[in-house]
Every structure is written in C-alpha cells, then in structure tokens.
Amino acid sequence: MTNPAPAPFNIAIIGAGVIGLKLALALLKRNIPTTIYEQAGPRREIGAGLAFMPPCVEYMHELDPLIAETFNKVRVLGEGKIQFVNGRSYYGKSRSGGDGDGAGENQGSHDDFELGSGGLPACLRAQLVTALEGLLPEGVLKLGKRVEEIVTPEREGDNDEKIVLRFADGTTAEADAVVGCDGIKSRIRELVLSPNDPAAYPGYTHMSVYRGLIPMGRAMTAIGDSAGRGLVMELGPGSHIVRYPIAGGTLLNFLAFLSNPGEWEGDKIKMTAPASKSDVVLAFAEWGESVRALVELLPEKLDCWGMFDTAEHPLECYAYGRVCLAGDAAHASSTHHAAGVTLGIEDSLALAVILESAASKLQSPENTNSRQKVLAAAFLAYDAVRRERSQWVVQSSRHLGELYHWEDPVIGNDSVKMKEDLAWRYEKVTEFDWKKMQADAVRDFEERLERNS
C-alpha cells in the first residue's frame, strides 16, 4: 500500500549509516517526506565489512526493491554453510602444501561443525553506503549536521507544532517526528534520556577486536582456496577469528577477537586504541597454521576496537513521544550473532508500515486525532513489536562471545553441545515472521489510537 498523496507529516532521520539510509528510502517509497541529517562530513569513516543474515535480501525488497537490487550488486555470497572450526588446529591448506583434500587440512576436525542452510551475504560497508546514497533524491541527505538539542512543543498531544532540531553549526530544522539511527554512540539516545542514566551510553563487553582487510590473492596463497569460500569462525580459549570475503571476492575481511577482563583503556569516544600486528601475532602464536599465516598478512599498524553494547543497561522504551530510536541507537549489540544490521532492517520494516498507516489515518476525512497524537502512537506501536526481540539478540550475542571463547561453564569446548546451543539461537534470528510483525504493529497502532480517541 503506497499513499497516492504525500504524507501530511515529515520525518527527520538522524544518521546516514546503512539503517538510516534504508529507512529513508523505504519512507520515500511510501510517499513520506524524509530528510537525513548526518553529523559527519563528506569524507566520513564508513567502516569495513558487513555480514547479513539470509532473510535480509527479502527484507530489503519489502522496504524498496531498489535497495535489494543495489545490495545484490555489491554483495558477495559465501559458499556453503557457516564453518565453526577449532582455531588451535585448523589448516586452510594441507601440511604438504595442497589445497586441503588431504588429512592435514582439518586437524582436530572432531571439534568442527557447520551451521545454516547456505552462505551469508557480505559486503564492504563503504560500497553499500555509497550505493544507497546514490538512490536518494537530491537534497535528502544533509552532511555535517550534529544535533545539539531537540526542542519539542511545551504541550504535546493536541496541537501540530513541529519538533525543532538545533545543530552544532548554528542551523535548525523542523520535523513532525524524529528517528535516531545514529548508531552505538547515539547522540539522540543521550538527548532523550537523562545524562545520569547509564542506558544513555553503551557499555564495554570486555572483548576487543583487531580488524584488517587482506587482498584475497595473498590470502589464497597463504591458506588455499578456503579463504574465499564463505564465513569461517575459528574458535579457541579466550579468543576467536572471523573471516569472510567481501568487495566482489577481492578482499578477505579478517577479525581477531580477544577477551579482556579489565576495563577499556582506549579512546572512549572513538572506542579504539592504537595497536600493531605484533600484538596479534603474540596473541595467536599457538594457534593453527591458517590463523598464523593470515595474521602475518595484516598491516603493521592496526586499530584495536573495543566492543561495546547495550546489554547491561537496556532501554526501557524505544519511543519518546515523537522521537524514537532504531538500529544500534536502540539496541547496540556485539557482533557475535552477525545480526546487528539484520535487526536494524527489521526495525525499518516496522517503522515503514506503521508510518504508512499513520499517513493513511491522517489523510482520512474521519480522523479526529492530531499529528502529534498519531505519530506518538505510531512510535509506541513500533516499540511494542521490536524491543523484546532486539534486546534478546543483544543478550544472546553476549553469550555467544563466551561460547566462541570456550568460556561457558557448562559447554566449554564441547562441539556437540555448542552446535545445539548455536542452532536454536541462529534459527530464532533467521526464522522470523516479519509479515506477522508488521500486521501486529499496525493493529497495535490502530488500537492505541482508538483507546485514546
């Protein structure tokens, strides 16, 4: 259902990451006037690699078929299932130098297993963001706009005054509603909560990650064709490796995770600390040949990224009148489920259908509700269908980090128990009835309006 006339309200999206861009395109597709405000300038940092859960392409098509089409142009689909291997004994090539059909390829294979029904799509974040930006109409994306203040009318509910956004550059903008898609360090989350509320800020998960991009040709020379086959998780005590191909298969995204029982001592704003390849070489010195060979291909200077999430202080609500939070701004998760982007796209599915229903309601000659009341009800309906699921994933992802590092007191490195635990969690993320979620969201929205009329 696409409204034939423009919606009688406009939406301000804060943050031009993957979720903010996809939500904007979905709303514009539904004839809802939308503007994106991004605090970074034209040369903003837009990250390395992204992995997506299998249903994401279907989700993107529902948001706007052009989004799915664009994603398919930049994504790489890994071969086969997700591989979970014992990183202490795994070899990408046989000891004799072959491509892995001999007995040497999977030393310790009693610890190895696969999960899922096929490869996960992945891409270079920069490629996807640039491609999505190219789909936006001119003037929709405003760069260099850091929000300093959100000014709402003194009396919310019965009038149609707009929200005023005040930016650090001294300019202002007006909107009927605001969606914070500004990531884990969300400025909008800080503004809608008390400065003393611990939920306003992400917390350290006591895990850090070293990230690097390795040319695929060099990776294949080092460990054989297995470098380009799909998502591989190499597990071990207190650490694990994640690797998968991106950028049309020309690069290997390589991530090395280490447990850290202490507090984060790096930059708390950027969430990074300077590091070197020697740090990673030392940490994985006793791991299998494939890991050590890939570590040697990392650049000499690296960044160590602290992993933060919202697990310890989850939000009690994602809706604050006519302001709401989506994606990592609402439920920042560690990366162990590889589901952070997936959840953000699900948020967009909910918001798109609810705001489309809100537009239809306001355009109806029978409507007696103000824009403020309709949009506030829409955001509460969004919260009702998204918070429980998304916060479960945040907590489950924390658990997976312990599982990958053999730190779970019950499972340890028992591959049978580990696979059982992973399987139901993976299924809960991938086997999601998004159509029911949308129907539930619209019904909740309509019931709220009826109760408050």
PAKOL-404711 format. One record per residue (C-alpha): residue number from 1; x, z, y. Coordinates in steps of 0.5 Angstrom, whole numbers, plus 500, padded with zeros to 3 digits. Each point is the difference from the previous one (the first is absolute). Layout:
BEGIN
- resi/x/z/y
- NUM/X/Z/Y
...
//
This chain:
BEGIN
- resi/x/z/y
- 1/500/500/500
- 2/503/498/507
- 3/496/501/506
- 4/499/494/504
- 5/501/503/507
- 6/506/504/502
- 7/499/508/498
- 8/498/504/506
- 9/506/504/500
- 10/507/499/500
- 11/506/503/495
- 12/507/502/502
- 13/505/501/494
- 14/506/504/501
- 15/506/497/496
- 16/501/493/498
- 17/503/501/493
- 18/497/497/494
- 19/494/504/500
- 20/498/500/508
- 21/501/492/499
- 22/496/499/494
- 23/494/505/503
- 24/501/496/507
- 25/499/493/496
- 26/494/503/496
- 27/496/502/506
- 28/502/494/504
- 29/497/496/494
- 30/494/504/501
- 31/499/499/507
- 32/502/507/502
- 33/504/499/507
- 34/507/504/498
- 35/507/501/503
- 36/506/502/497
- 37/505/505/504
- 38/507/501/497
- 39/505/504/503
- 40/506/496/498
- 41/502/494/504
- 42/501/493/497
- 43/507/502/496
- 44/496/506/497
- 45/503/502/493
- 46/495/498/494
- 47/504/502/494
- 48/502/498/494
- 49/496/498/493
- 50/493/502/498
- 51/496/500/494
- 52/493/499/499
- 53/495/503/494
- 54/497/494/496
- 55/493/500/504
- 56/503/499/507
- 57/499/493/500
- 58/493/501/498
- 59/499/505/506
- 60/504/495/505
- 61/495/495/498
- 62/494/504/502
- 63/503/502/506
- 64/501/493/502
- 65/502/494/495
- 66/506/498/505
- 67/503/507/499
- 68/500/499/493
- 69/503/492/501
- 70/505/503/504
- 71/502/505/496
- 72/501/495/494
- 73/505/496/504
- 74/505/506/501
- 75/499/504/493
- 76/504/500/494
- 77/496/502/494
- 78/505/503/495
- 79/500/498/493
- 80/497/505/494
- 81/498/507/501
- 82/503/506/504
- 83/506/502/496
- 84/502/507/499
- 85/507/501/497
- 86/505/505/499
- 87/505/499/506
- 88/505/504/497
- 89/501/495/494
- 90/496/493/502
- 91/504/494/501
- 92/498/494/503
- 93/505/496/496
- 94/503/501/493
- 95/507/503/500
- 96/502/493/497
- 97/498/497/507
- 98/494/496/497
- 99/493/500/504
- 100/497/506/496
- 101/498/498/493
- 102/505/504/496
- 103/500/507/498
- 104/503/502/506
- 105/495/498/505
- 106/496/506/500
- 107/504/506/497
- 108/495/506/500
- 109/494/496/499
- 110/496/506/497
- 111/499/502/507
- 112/498/493/503
- 113/493/498/500
- 114/495/495/504
- 115/494/501/504
- 116/495/496/503
- 117/497/493/499
- 118/505/496/504
- 119/505/500/505
- 120/499/503/507
- 121/500/495/506
- 122/505/502/505
- 123/503/497/507
- 124/504/501/506
- 125/497/504/505
- 126/502/496/505
- 127/498/494/498
- 128/493/502/498
- 129/499/504/507
- 130/503/493/504
- 131/495/496/496
- 132/494/505/501
- 133/502/500/508
- 134/499/492/499
- 135/493/501/498
- 136/498/504/507
- 137/497/496/505
- 138/504/500/507
- 139/499/507/504
- 140/498/504/494
- 141/507/503/499
- 142/503/505/505
- 143/507/502/499
- 144/504/506/504
- 145/494/504/500
- 146/501/507/498
- 147/494/504/501
- 148/501/507/504
- 149/493/502/501
- 150/493/499/497
- 151/494/501/505
- 152/493/501/497
- 153/494/501/505
- 154/498/507/501
- 155/493/499/497
- 156/501/497/493
- 157/494/497/497
- 158/494/498/505
- 159/504/495/504
- 160/504/494/499
- 161/506/502/504
- 162/507/497/497
- 163/506/503/498
- 164/506/499/504
- 165/507/500/498
- 166/506/501/504
- 167/506/497/498
- 168/507/502/502
- 169/502/494/504
- 170/494/503/505
- 171/495/495/498
- 172/493/501/497
- 173/495/497/495
- 174/493/502/498
- 175/496/499/494
- 176/494/503/497
- 177/504/502/493
- 178/507/501/498
- 179/503/499/493
- 180/507/503/500
- 181/504/496/495
- 182/507/502/503
- 183/503/503/493
- 184/503/506/498
- 185/503/502/507
- 186/493/499/502
- 187/499/502/508
- 188/492/499/499
- 189/501/506/495
- 190/504/504/505
- 191/495/499/505
- 192/493/501/496
- 193/503/507/497
- 194/503/506/504
- 195/507/500/501
- 196/501/506/496
- 197/496/497/494
- 198/505/499/494
- 199/496/494/498
- 200/501/496/506
- 201/507/499/497
- 202/503/497/494
- 203/504/505/495
- 204/506/499/496
- 205/499/499/493
- 206/507/502/498
- 207/502/493/498
- 208/505/495/503
- 209/501/492/499
- 210/505/495/501
- 211/498/493/502
- 212/503/494/499
- 213/499/492/499
- 214/504/497/495
- 215/501/492/500
- 216/496/498/493
- 217/506/496/498
- 218/505/505/501
- 219/495/505/496
- 220/499/495/494
- 221/508/499/500
- 222/500/508/499
- 223/495/501/495
- 224/497/494/498
- 225/493/497/501
- 226/497/506/499
- 227/501/501/508
- 228/495/495/501
- 229/494/502/495
- 230/496/505/504
- 231/499/507/501
- 232/505/505/497
- 233/500/507/500
- 234/507/503/498
- 235/499/508/499
- 236/504/506/499
- 237/502/507/501
- 238/499/501/508
- 239/500/493/502
- 240/497/493/498
- 241/500/493/502
- 242/495/495/502
- 243/502/493/501
- 244/496/493/500
- 245/500/493/503
- 246/498/498/507
- 247/501/495/505
- 248/498/494/495
- 249/504/503/495
- 250/507/499/504
- 251/501/508/501
- 252/499/506/496
- 253/497/506/503
- 254/504/506/498
- 255/498/507/501
- 256/504/506/497
- 257/496/507/501
- 258/504/507/499
- 259/496/507/500
- 260/503/504/506
- 261/497/508/499
- 262/503/501/507
- 263/496/498/507
- 264/501/494/503
- 265/506/500/504
- 266/500/493/503
- 267/496/497/506
- 268/493/503/500
- 269/498/494/505
- 270/502/494/496
- 271/500/504/493
- 272/507/497/499
- 273/507/503/499
- 274/507/496/500
- 275/503/498/493
- 276/505/496/496
- 277/500/496/494
- 278/505/505/497
- 279/494/506/501
- 280/496/495/495
- 281/506/499/495
- 282/501/507/499
- 283/493/502/499
- 284/499/495/495
- 285/507/500/497
- 286/498/502/493
- 287/494/495/499
- 288/500/494/496
- 289/503/493/502
- 290/495/497/503
- 291/499/505/505
- 292/507/501/502
- 293/501/492/500
- 294/494/500/505
- 295/503/506/504
- 296/507/496/501
- 297/496/494/504
- 298/497/505/505
- 299/503/499/507
- 300/505/505/502
- 301/496/503/506
- 302/493/503/498
- 303/494/504/502
- 304/497/506/496
- 305/493/500/501
- 306/496/507/500
- 307/494/499/496
- 308/494/504/504
- 309/493/500/498
- 310/493/504/502
- 311/500/504/493
- 312/501/507/503
- 313/495/499/506
- 314/495/495/498
- 315/495/498/506
- 316/493/504/499
- 317/497/493/503
- 318/502/493/502
- 319/495/500/505
- 320/500/503/507
- 321/494/497/504
- 322/501/493/502
- 323/507/501/497
- 324/502/499/493
- 325/507/500/496
- 326/501/495/495
- 327/506/498/495
- 328/506/504/501
- 329/498/503/506
- 330/494/504/496
- 331/504/501/493
- 332/507/498/500
- 333/503/500/493
- 334/506/500/497
- 335/502/493/496
- 336/500/502/493
- 337/493/497/499
- 338/501/494/504
- 339/493/501/502
- 340/501/501/508
- 341/498/493/502
- 342/495/500/495
- 343/496/506/503
- 344/501/497/507
- 345/497/494/498
- 346/494/504/496
- 347/499/503/507
- 348/500/494/503
- 349/494/497/495
- 350/496/507/502
- 351/501/499/508
- 352/499/493/500
- 353/493/500/496
- 354/498/507/504
- 355/501/497/507
- 356/497/493/498
- 357/494/505/498
- 358/501/503/507
- 359/499/494/504
- 360/494/498/496
- 361/497/506/501
- 362/501/500/508
- 363/498/493/500
- 364/493/502/497
- 365/495/500/505
- 366/497/506/496
- 367/507/504/502
- 368/499/506/504
- 369/507/503/499
- 370/506/500/505
- 371/506/496/498
- 372/504/507/500
- 373/495/503/495
- 374/500/493/496
- 375/508/500/500
- 376/501/507/499
- 377/495/500/493
- 378/504/494/498
- 379/506/503/500
- 380/498/506/497
- 381/497/496/494
- 382/507/497/500
- 383/503/507/499
- 384/495/501/494
- 385/502/495/496
- 386/507/500/501
- 387/503/507/501
- 388/499/502/493
- 389/503/494/496
- 390/506/499/505
- 391/502/508/500
- 392/500/500/492
- 393/505/494/501
- 394/505/504/504
- 395/500/506/496
- 396/501/496/493
- 397/505/496/504
- 398/504/506/501
- 399/499/502/492
- 400/503/493/498
- 401/506/501/504
- 402/501/507/496
- 403/498/496/494
- 404/505/494/501
- 405/506/505/501
- 406/498/504/494
- 407/498/506/504
- 408/493/501/497
- 409/501/507/496
- 410/495/497/494
- 411/502/493/500
- 412/508/500/501
- 413/502/493/498
- 414/495/499/494
- 415/499/493/501
- 416/493/500/496
- 417/497/506/504
- 418/503/497/506
- 419/496/493/498
- 420/494/504/499
- 421/500/503/507
- 422/502/494/504
- 423/495/495/496
- 424/494/504/503
- 425/503/501/507
- 426/501/493/500
- 427/493/498/497
- 428/497/504/506
- 429/503/497/505
- 430/499/493/498
- 431/493/500/496
- 432/497/502/507
- 433/493/497/501
- 434/501/498/507
- 435/493/497/501
- 436/496/507/498
- 437/505/503/505
- 438/497/495/505
- 439/493/501/498
- 440/501/508/500
- 441/503/499/507
- 442/494/496/503
- 443/495/505/497
- 444/503/506/503
- 445/501/497/507
- 446/492/498/500
- 447/498/507/497
- 448/504/503/505
- 449/497/496/506
- 450/493/502/497
- 451/501/507/500
- 452/503/500/507
- 453/495/496/503
//
